[in-house]
Amino acid sequence: MATEYVIEIGSWDQSIDLMPSPGGIPEEHTFQGGLVFIRHLEIEGSVRSPVRHRGKRLRIWLSALWLPEVRTHSLNELGTIEERASTDGGGELLANLYAPEAALAPAAACLGSCWKYLRLTTAGRSRSRARVTQFSFSRTSEIRAA
């Protein structure tokens, strides 16, 4: 079952994490002798639809998509979204989205200038978690037919 989300973006920030490699990462994907360098965008917004989540806060981490050189199966998700309960009973949603590395810098520029909305399409559900199969940013909240 697919679910369409429309999120109004409230704020965003660009973050950089640098940490020792936990192992298992090919050397060519590490930085200066065993460090892992991760650049991502942190986005916070409010869900406008679907109705059951309207008004909930959504926190998103948009990171670079890292594909191994040899893929044995097709890419069937671009991230995940999950519900997290809160002490006030309202809850929030958390999402991890992945985009090509080259898309992160233009995404930061557009978040700062024109993007106001994020659309997510999810598929499947296991308790409170779903796969993100499609996402897009825009300056309007209108849902376009695919």
N, C-alpha and C positions, 0 to 999 in steps of 0.2 A: 504494500500500500504506500503510495507516494504522498508526501505532505509538503505543501508550499508554505514557506515562511517569508514574511516581509518585515524587515527590521529597519527602524529609523536610527541612523548613526548619531550618537551623542558626542562621543569623544574618541580620540585615538592617540597612539604614541608609537614610536619606533624604538625597539629594544635590540640590544646586542648581548649575547651571552657567550662567554669564553670559559671553557672548562677542560680538565684533563679527559682524554678519551677513555670511556669505560671498557675499551677493548672490543674486538670484533669489527671495527670500522677499518676499511682498507686505508693504507697509509696515504694514498693520493687524495683521500677525502678528509685528511686531518691538516692541521695548520702548525707549522714550525715544530715538528717533532712530537706529535702525539696530543695536540690540543684540538678540541672541537670548537668551531666558531659557528654560532647560530645567530642569524639575523631574522627578526620577525616583527610583524606589526600587531599591536594589541589594540583591539577595537571594542568599544562598549556602546550598546544601544538598547533600544526598547522595542519589544515585539509588537507589531501592529496586527499581524495575522499569522497563524490561525487564531480564531476567537478564543480557544481554550487556553492560549498562552498570552493573550493581549495584555500589555502593560508590564509583563515580566522583563527583568533585565537579562540581556544576553551579553556575555563576555566571549570574545573571539580572539584566537591567536592564529594569524595568517603567517605561515612559514614556507620556506622553499621546499618544493617537491624534490625528493632525492630518489632517483631510480637507479637500481643496480644496472651495470652494463649489459647483463644478460637477463632478460625477463622471461620467465617461464609461463606467465599467465597475463591476461589483460588487466589493465587498471580499472577497477570497478567502483572505486570511491575516491573522492577528493577531500575527505575529512570525515569527522564525526560530530554529532551534536548530542548532548545528554542533559537530562534534568538533574538538578541538585536541590534538595530540600533546604529550606532555611528555617531559622528559629521563629520567624514571624509567620510561618505558614505559607508565605507567598511563593517561595522558591525562585530559582533562577536557572537559566540555561547556559551551558558552556559549550563552545565549539572550537575545534581545531580544523583549520582549512589549509590546504596545500596548493601552491601555485608555482610555476617555473621561477627559478631564481631571478631571471632577467625581468620578471614582472613586478618584483617587490619595490624597486625604486620608482617606476611610474605609478604604482598603486599609492605610494606615500604622497606623491605630488597631487594626484587626483583626490585623495582623501582630504588634503588640505585646501583644495580649491573648488571642487564641484560635486563630488560624490556625497550624497546624503542618505542613500538607502542601499540595503543589501537584500538580495533575494536568495533563498536557499531552497533546494529541492532535496528531500530525503527519501530513502527507500528502506523498507524493513524496520523492524523494531525488536529489540531484545530487552525487555523490561523498560528501562528509561533511556536507552541509547539507540541512535539511528545512524545509518551511513549517509553522508552527503554525496549526492550523485551529480549535482550541478549547482553553481553559484554565480551571481553576477552583481555588479555594483552599478548604480546610476544616480542621476540627480533628481529623478522623480519617483513617486511611489507607485505609479501605474504598473500593473502587471501586464506584460506583453505576451501574446500568444506565441508559442514556440514554432 
